[in-house]
Amino acid sequence: MTIEHRLAHAGFTLTRDYPVPVEDVWRAFAEEDQKRNWFGGDEAFEPREWAFDFRVGGRDIDEAKFHDGPLTRYEAVYTDIVERVRIVTTYDMWLDGTHMSTSVAAYEFEQMPDGTRLTHAEHGVFFDRFWADGPNREEGTRGLLDALGRHLDAGRQL
C-alpha cells in the first residue's frame, strides 16, 4: 500500500463574547485545574497523558482515547504570552500515532463593556490522508470554545 504524500492548508478565525471579566477568561487558560476542566474534561474521552506548563517555551500535552475510538494526542508549545492580552501556540495533533497536522493558534483577549471578547485565529497544515480535515479542526475548536463558555458559566454560578 502506497501512502500519498500531500499537504493541505486551512485557516479560520472564531470570536466569542463571554459575560465575564478578562481575568476570569485568562485564568481558564493560565491555571491548570481550570484548563483541564474545559479543555481536557470531556466525558467522551478516557484521559491518558496530561502536561501543563503555561510559560513561553512551555509545553502542554493532552492525550486521550475516545471510548471505542481512536487515540488523539495534542502537543503545544507556547511561543508568546502577554498576560490578559494574548496567547500564541504552535501545536501538533496525532491520531492513533499518526502525525496529522501542525498549527499556529492565537488567542486574543479584549475587555468589552459586558465581558470579554475572545478571538481565536488559527492556520493549520494537514498531512497526507488528513488533507481534508481543516473543517473538522474548526468544528472541534468551536466545541472547545463552547466548553470554555460552559466552564465560565459554571464559575459564575458559584
C-alpha positions in Angstrom: 0.0 0.0 0.0 1.4 3.4 -1.0 0.8 6.5 1.0 0.1 9.6 -1.0 2.1 12.4 0.5 0.3 15.7 0.3 -0.3 18.9 2.3 -3.4 21.0 2.7 -3.7 24.4 4.4 -6.7 25.6 6.4 -7.3 28.7 8.4 -10.2 30.1 10.4 -11.0 32.8 12.9 -13.6 32.4 15.7 -14.9 35.0 18.1 -16.8 34.5 21.3 -18.1 37.0 23.8 -18.2 35.8 27.3 -20.1 37.7 30.0 -17.2 37.7 32.5 -14.1 39.9 33.0 -10.9 39.2 31.1 -9.3 38.0 34.3 -11.8 35.1 34.5 -11.2 34.0 30.9 -7.5 34.4 31.3 -7.4 32.2 34.4 -9.3 29.5 32.4 -6.2 29.3 30.2 -3.4 30.1 32.7 -4.4 27.9 35.7 -4.0 24.1 35.2 -7.1 23.0 37.1 -9.3 25.3 35.2 -7.9 24.5 31.8 -8.1 20.8 32.4 -11.8 21.2 33.3 -12.8 22.7 30.0 -10.0 21.7 27.6 -9.5 18.0 28.5 -12.5 17.2 30.6 -14.9 15.8 28.0 -16.7 12.6 29.1 -16.3 11.2 25.6 -12.6 10.6 26.3 -10.5 8.4 28.5 -7.6 10.6 29.7 -4.2 9.1 29.1 -1.4 11.8 29.4 -1.6 15.4 30.5 1.1 18.0 31.0 0.7 21.7 31.6 3.5 24.3 31.5 2.0 27.8 30.9 5.0 29.9 30.1 6.8 30.9 26.9 8.6 27.8 25.8 6.4 25.6 28.0 4.6 22.5 26.6 1.1 21.3 27.0 0.1 17.7 26.3 -3.3 16.2 26.2 -3.6 12.6 25.1 -6.9 10.8 25.3 -8.8 7.9 23.8 -12.3 8.2 22.5 -14.4 5.5 24.1 -14.4 2.7 21.5 -12.5 5.0 19.2 -9.1 6.5 18.2 -6.3 7.8 20.4 -5.7 11.5 20.0 -2.6 13.5 21.1 -2.2 17.2 21.3 1.2 18.7 21.9 1.6 22.5 22.1 4.4 24.9 22.7 3.7 28.5 24.0 5.5 30.9 21.7 4.1 34.2 23.1 2.2 35.1 26.2 1.2 38.6 27.2 -0.9 38.5 30.3 -4.6 39.1 29.7 -3.8 40.2 26.1 -2.8 37.2 24.0 -1.5 33.6 23.9 0.2 32.2 20.8 1.0 28.5 20.4 2.2 26.1 17.8 0.7 22.6 18.2 0.8 19.2 16.6 -2.0 16.6 16.5 -1.7 12.8 16.2 -4.5 10.3 15.6 -3.6 6.7 16.6 0.1 7.6 16.5 0.0 9.2 13.0 1.0 12.8 12.8 -1.9 14.6 11.2 -1.2 18.3 11.5 0.8 21.3 12.7 -0.9 24.5 13.5 -0.3 28.0 14.8 -3.1 29.3 17.1 -3.5 32.7 18.6 -6.0 33.8 21.3 -6.7 37.5 21.8 -8.5 38.7 25.0 -10.3 42.0 24.8 -12.3 43.6 27.7 -15.7 44.7 26.5 -18.4 46.7 28.4 -20.3 43.5 29.1 -17.5 40.9 29.4 -14.7 39.6 27.3 -14.3 39.1 23.6 -12.0 36.1 22.8 -10.7 35.8 19.3 -9.1 32.6 18.2 -7.2 32.6 14.9 -5.6 29.5 13.5 -3.7 28.3 10.5 -3.0 24.6 10.1 -1.1 22.3 7.7 -2.7 18.9 7.3 -0.6 15.9 6.2 -1.3 13.1 3.8 -4.6 11.2 4.5 -5.7 14.1 6.8 -5.5 16.7 4.0 -9.3 17.3 4.1 -9.5 17.7 7.9 -9.4 21.5 8.1 -13.2 21.9 8.5 -13.2 19.3 11.3 -10.5 21.2 13.2 -12.6 24.4 13.0 -15.6 22.4 14.3 -13.5 20.9 17.1 -12.3 24.4 18.1 -15.9 25.6 18.1 -16.7 22.8 20.6 -13.7 23.8 22.8 -14.9 27.4 22.9 -18.4 26.2 23.8 -16.9 24.1 26.6 -15.0 27.2 27.8 -18.3 29.1 27.9 -19.9 26.4 30.0 -16.9 26.4 32.3 -17.1 30.1 32.7 -20.9 30.0 33.3 -20.4 27.3 36.0 -17.9 29.6 37.7 -20.4 32.4 37.7 -23.0 30.2 39.4 -20.8 29.6 42.5 
